[in-house]
Amino acid sequence: MAIRPVSDTQVLPGRPFPLGSHPEAGGVRFAVTSAVAERVEVCLVDDDGTERRVELTERTFGVWHGLVPGVTPGQRYGYRVHGPYDPSRGLRSNPNKLLVDPYARRITGTLSSPAAARGYVGDPERGRPSPTDSLGSVPLSVVTSPGGPDTGVKPEVPFEETVVYELHVRGFTKQHPDIPEHLRGTYLGLAHPVAIEHLTRLGVTAVELLPVHSFVDEPSLTRRGRHNYWGYSPLGYFAPHAAYASEPGREVEEFRTMVAALHAAGIEVILDVVYNHTCEAGPEGPTLSFRGLDAPAYYLHDQRGHMADITGCGNTIEAASPTVVRLVTDSLRYWATEMGVDGFRFDLASTLGRPHGGFFDRDSTMLTAITTDPVLSRCKLIAEPWDATGEGYRVGDFGAQWAEWNGRYRDTVRDFWRGQDAVRELASRLSGSSDLYDHNRRRPWQSVNFVTAHDGFTLRDLVSYDRKHNEANGEDNRDGTDDNRSWNHGVEGETRDPEVRALRTRQARNLLATLLLSTGTPMFVAGDELWRTQKGNNNAYCLDDETSWVDWSLSEDAEAMLEFTRRVVRLRAESPALRQPEFFDGRQTPTGRPDLIWLGPDGAELTEADWFEERRFLGMWIDGSNSQSRTREGELVADHSWLLLLNAQAEDVEATLPGEEFGTSFTPVLDTRSLDGVPADDVTLAPGAALPVAGRSLVLLRIPREV
């Protein structure tokens, strides 16, 4: 039944959808979901902190809604929910806590007092509701007008041509000397011509941005005087993070401007999105939004009403909830349409396929809703296929439309170059991981290959440290993984030893070249091409300082690594056979040979028995005459054939090139012994010739196609 508003403001009924706050008809229509609420108030907060409470009297489909006349864009607001408080059933309504609108397009302010935001007194599972009003201590939603700067034409780069560059909006430009100081670390900093030039000269086709959804610091971090730098602590799934704007309040406009600048350069924008948990943490955490609105509708609970945690972050979003499915898909569509985003990387995506926290189901409601959506199905969809549990490790198990971060690729390539694995699994990773992705209608480009990412060692640290050094995080070096599969090459950390330094840079080139020459979609992290170090910290999530920021002061080693990276990215782009969209399957090519042949150092094809021996050398021959790559118009593109030689042992190998049936000449085009990758000897070799391959090095040879 209708309930009278608590103020004399005349509230019109409005309508339930779309959710959020929307300027219309001389006011603003508010709509928020809560199936457990008995009353809902929208609270309008003036600049001086004065609050005016207006009750929403209409409830349709579990949505509380109303149109409040006279309200204009820029108005700060929140919700107060009156309802049951019974933690034993997961119910935590408390009208003393001002709540952020889950659909807010802008969020202002921060969590200044975790104590004031705490929804309980005493034990979080058995205590009573807190009487403390949180107004003035928590973030507020802001009414926002639709539209803004045009985001440009989406490049629509084919996935098989994609090279992903993972970066942090703040950290990428925070120290760039050629970007105006007030733009460093912002959306407009990334849009600056200097930043765009670096990306285009590097040759990447997509930037994957660490979380830009509005987030707040966890109380545990603020107590230690630190901040959540990475941003995996979301508060609002529609609002761009305000701290990345150069001008307060213009984060929406600046984000759209950034997207337009990247699109104009032919670069796609992929967002790292965190729909698996929120900043409200476990039951002891603050009440900022979802918990106070309708905790059982948003969060996973066990049968006793206790919050369940399969993310390792205190709470888990309930992927089976219709409220959550609608929230996530609405959010994704907003970013893909209004904000111009081209794709999404889903953090801990396995949780989205585990309804009620149970077994993983690739056809779960949430995953199906995303892939069948007419807008989202056209976006690049990338899953991080694991969570904090054993059941959640699902590499290779997602459905047909999903690409995945391939953690097995990372581990295999790291192990090979530190001399601790046989070549059998390496061959699968080099050729697109068909063992993981060819069984459910997927393509090799759906394997997102990486050796480094934001989480873990940088490329430089991977070859410089045996152990993590996370003391600066303030957790006594307990945080971060111990499974680094790294090698310091004889000295832990920085050294002046020229032999160790030379070996480290060559190993880094080996890792980077392997990544970029493998079939699949390569991804590397910003700063690796500039020889960036975090001093051995493999979990710098809370270090918003020089540890995490990209260093643009190019040392001699950094300049060499940058030139090498550009060369290999360009080589990949110009070589269709090295980035084919179909799996190798032994098919006969116009030359009469299979499309892929594995060779030993003697130039002979490996036998079945060879795969079970401990080997540190592998040759990979790709027949380019039957390349399955196509032009944008769909025509097949023929290419040269290629011979990739990888030698992970310390000793040099006198390799024998294969016979003339593989080609009439072999020309080295890449050699990781040299700083820039240019082979020292610019010679063309005959079939069957001897080719010295240095210890711990990689050589790529081109076999010209026959016209």
Disulfide bonds with the S-S distance in Angstrom:
none
